[in-house]
Amino acid sequence: MLGTLASSQEGALKVFELLQGKTFRSVGWSTLFDCLSIYEEKFKQALQSPGAILPEFQEGDAKALVAYLNVLQKVFTCFTPKFHLHF
């Protein structure tokens, strides 16, 4: 659903705001990146094991990961906010 919404510049802005936690507290960048970190850790552990067999993922987990990555890609493709960095 978020991926479809993020397909346009206006929709990507709405998804970006949603992930900033302005609308729903349970959906946010931290939730997205926590999910990605869990998968990253599983892959790291698998690669450190003898035989280096990639871990098995449930179909639902794999679909969730793909969905998160698609949303992230669309948000950054369609809407790139102007960040001002101060050092």
JOJOCOR-V569568 format. One record per backbone hydrogen bond with DSSP energy under -0.5 kcal/mol. NH is the residue of the N-H (numbers start at 1). CO is the residue of the C=O. Records with the same first field share a line. If there is no record, write none. Layout:
NH: CO / CO
This chain:
5: 1
6: 2
7: 4
8: 5
12: 8
13: 9
14: 10
15: 11
16: 12
17: 13
18: 14
19: 15
20: 16
21: 18
22: 17
27: 24
28: 26
29: 19
32: 28
33: 29
34: 30
35: 31
36: 32
37: 33
38: 34
39: 35
40: 36
41: 37
42: 38
43: 39
44: 40
45: 41
46: 42
47: 43
48: 44
49: 45 / 46
52: 49
62: 58
63: 59
64: 60
65: 61
66: 62
67: 63
68: 64
69: 65
70: 66
71: 67
72: 68
73: 69
74: 70
75: 71
76: 72
77: 73
78: 74
79: 75
81: 79
83: 81
85: 83
